[in-house]
Amino acid sequence: MPIVTIKVIEDVFRPDQKEMMIKEVTDAMVRVTGEEKRDSNWVLIEEVKLGDWAIGGKAVNPPKG
């Protein structure tokens, strides 16, 4: 059973956008694993607080104010 984890910054995507991500990623995995494996493909969306991200070695922090 494949498990696909998508990490996103917290509160960036609406619930309907996350639902679309799950559907599209599942459909992509089914193209690889076959339709009979649809029910065993897992997609997890993990939200990470903005201050807990770093890009290029520098923390990405929320704007002040």
CORZI-V578911 format. One record per pair of residues at least 12 apart in sequence whose ideal C-beta (glycine too) atoms are under 8 Angstrom apart, sorted by sequence separation. I is the first residue (numbers start at 1). J is the second residue. If there is no record, write none. Layout:
I;J / I;J
This chain:
26;38 / 29;41 / 50;62 / 29;43 / 6;21 / 26;41 / 26;43 / 25;43 / 6;25 / 4;25 / 22;43 / 21;43 / 22;45 / 21;45 / 4;29 / 2;29 / 18;45 / 2;33 / 13;45 / 1;37 / 11;47 / 4;41 / 6;43 / 8;45 / 10;47 / 2;40 / 4;42 / 6;44 / 8;46 / 9;47 / 10;48 / 1;40 / 2;41 / 3;42 / 4;43 / 5;44 / 6;45 / 7;46 / 8;47 / 9;48 / 10;49 / 1;41 / 2;42 / 3;43 / 4;44 / 5;45 / 6;46 / 7;47 / 8;48 / 9;49 / 10;50 / 1;42 / 3;44 / 5;46 / 7;48 / 9;50 / 9;53 / 9;60
